Amino acid sequence: LGGMMQGGNRVVFDFGLEVMKGLPPHALFLSMTDLVTNTLRYAQACHHHRQDILVLDQNLMSADWFVPKQARNMPGVSFPRALYWPSRDDGFDMREFVDSNYGKFRIFTFSGTKDPSHLKTGYVSIPFGYAEEIVRPMDEANLSPWQVNASLWAESVASHMPRTPPFVALSVEKYPEGTWEYKALDEYLTALSRYGEYAFSIAAAYPRTALPACVAIYGQAVADWGVRARCGCSLDGHAAFLKGLGLCHYKM
């Protein structure tokens, strides 16, 4: 019975707090998993934490009832048509949704989007905390709000990358693969992986800022991943952090 007691278990709640921590005021946050949607809404509704963030679940946006019933709870958010369902005549795709809201909000996604239409029309996704921000590439001849300056992203990486969470030493024996607690830890390590890959991808163009960022990201990743022995579970796949750290040092 003692092993079933979860009174002090804050892992999932702490995960939600960590996801919201670095988001800017009044962010538009497009989620797509039960873990992040429910933890953020619980923190907002029950603990009155970061109620400025507008949390929109993409799966719920695909329901016929969502826009008529919930749009009034999302002040300022534009819904181009009746629901998020690209193949329906009365549905909109992600490009239309982003076009309708870009410039009014900074827009973030968690676990990507249900369709990639926005990525085919000039938008890009860059790592930001546990999420990714939808932005436009820098165009010096046609500057507009929230274009991404990749060099500045790298230079400021310490201010927006995920910090080491309180659940980093989670026991995978107690919370094995398939539990929400395990998933929270995996999402943190996956976020660091996105950061490292993006930093490395811009290193050739911006070596002065991107390579130190790459070393910092993979350094934290190796330290946090290495707090436990190999578990014979999916977390072992993050051993690629070691290769990433070595490559970044080699390029420097």
N, C-alpha and C positions, 0 to 999 in steps of 0.2 A: 504494500500500500504506500509505503514511504516514497518509492520511486514515481508514483503517480501524482504526488502532491506538486502542484504548479503555482502555488500562491506567490512565490517570488520570481516567477518567470516573466521577465520584461523584454525578452529578445525581440518579439514581433513589434511591440510598441516602440522600443528603441529604434528598430529599423525604420519605422514610419517617421520618427523624429529626425533621423539622419537624412532621409530622403528630402525632407522639407527644409532642412537647416540652411542650405546654401542657395535656395531658390530666391530670386529677387521679389520684391513686393508686387502683388497683383499678377503673379505669373499665371498663365493658362497651361494647365498640366493635363496632358492626354494620356491616361493610363490604359492598360490592357491586361492586367492580371488581378485576380482576387486579392493576392497578398498586398499589393501596393494600394489598390483602390480602397480596400476595407481598413487598412491601417491608417491611411491619411484621413479618411472620413471619421474614423473613431477619434483620432487625435483632435480633429476640428470640432466635432459635435459634443464630445464628452469632456474634453480638456481645454476647449476654446483656444487651441494652438494653431497659429498661422491660418486664421480664417480668411485672410486676404487671398489665399491661393484658390483658384477656381479649378476644381478637380472634375474632369470629364472622362468617364469610362467609355472607350470606343465601342465596346460590345453593347453597352446600353444605348449609345447613340444610334445603333442600328435597329432599335425597337420602334414600332409605330407610335407608341405612346410617349416616347421620351421628349421630343421637341415640344409637342403641345402641353405636356405636363411639367416639364422641368426647365424649359428655356427661361422662364421668368425668374428662376433661381440663379441664373448665370448672367448678371447684368453686364451689358456691353458686348456680349458674345453674339456673333452673327451666325445663323444657321441658314445656308443658301437655299435649302429645300427641306422637304418633310423629314428626311432621315438620312443617316450615313450608310448608304447602300449604293455603290457606284453603278451597278447593273440595272437598277430600277429607274423608270422614267421620272419618278418623283424623288429620287435619291441624289445625293451629292457625293463627290469623291474628296480625298484629302487635299488635292490641289485647290479645289473650290473653297474648302473650309479655311485653308491657310490664307488664300488670297483675300478672303472676306475679313480676316482677323489680324493679318500681319500689319504691324505698325501701331495697332491698338494695344497689343499685348506682346510680351516675350513668350514664345510658344515652346513648350517642352513635351517630349514624348518619353514614355517608359515602356520598354519592350517593343519599340518601333511603332509602325502604323499598319493598319489592316490592308492598305494599298499604297503603292509607291508613286502615285501620280505626281505628287509635288516634287519628287526628286528628278522627274523628267522635264521639269519646266523651270530649272534654275535655282531651286532651293537645295541646301545641303544640311546634313545633320552632323553636329559636332558634340563631343562629350562635354557634359556639364553636370558635375556631381554624379548621382546615380542615374541621371537621365541623359537625354540628348536634346540640344536646342536646335530648332529649325531656323536657319539663317540663310542669307544670300552671300555668295562669295564676294570678296572685295573687288570693286571695280572703281579704280581711281578716277576714271573719266565720267563716272555716273554714280556719285556717292549718294547713298540713301540710308535710312535708319537701320541699325542692327545688321550691317554687313559684317562678316567675320574677318578679322585681321588675324591670320593664323600665327604670325610672330608674336602678337600681343597676347593671344590665347596661351601660347607656350610660356611667355614671360610671367604671366599671372597665374600659372597653373596651381601654385600653392594655395591660392585664395578660393579656388572653385572645385578642386578635385576632392573626392571623398576622404574624410579623415579616418583614422583607425577607429572602428566602432567598438563600443563596450562589449560586444558579443564575439570579438575576433577569436577568442580562445574557446569557443563553443565546443562542447563534448559531442563528437559525432557518434559516440557509443550510446549516449543518452538521447540524442536527437539525430537519428540516422537519416539517410537520403529518403525523401518522401514526406518529411515533416516541414512545417512552415519555418521552424527555426533554422533548419539546414538550408532551406531555400533563401532565407535572409542573408546568411553568410555567403552563399554562392553568388547572390546578386551583388554583394559588395566586391567580391573578387572579380566578377565579370565586368563590373564598372571600371576597375583598375586595368583590366585587360584592354578595354576599349580606349582608355586614356593612353596606355603605352603604345598601342598600335597606331593611334592617330599622331602622337608625337613623333614616332619613328617615320611615319609617312610624309611628314613635312620637314624632316631633318635635312634633306638635301637642299631645300630652298632656304631654310632658316636655321643653319647649324648653330649659330651663336646662342639662340634662345631655345630651340627645340631639343638639342642634345642634352643640355643640363636638365631640362624638364623630363626628358626620357629617363635619365639616370635617377632622378628623384622619384618618379612614378614607380619604376620597376624596383628601386631600392625599398620603398615602402611595401610594395607587393610581395617581394621575396621575404621580407621580415615578417609580414603578417601571415602569409601562407605557411611559412616555416615554423610556426609555433606548435605545430602538431606533426606527428609521424605520418607516413603514408597510411591511408585508411582503406585502400582497396575500393574507393568510391569515386564519384565524378570529380571531387575536389582535387584528386591527384592530377587531373588534366591541366591544372594551373601551374604545373612544373615548368611550363613554357616561360614563366616569369624569369627563370634563371637564364634561359637563352636570350631573352629580351634585354636583361641587364647587361649581359656580356657583350651583346652586339652594340649597345649604346656606348659602353666604355670603349669598345674597339673603334667606333666611328669618331670618338673624341680625340 
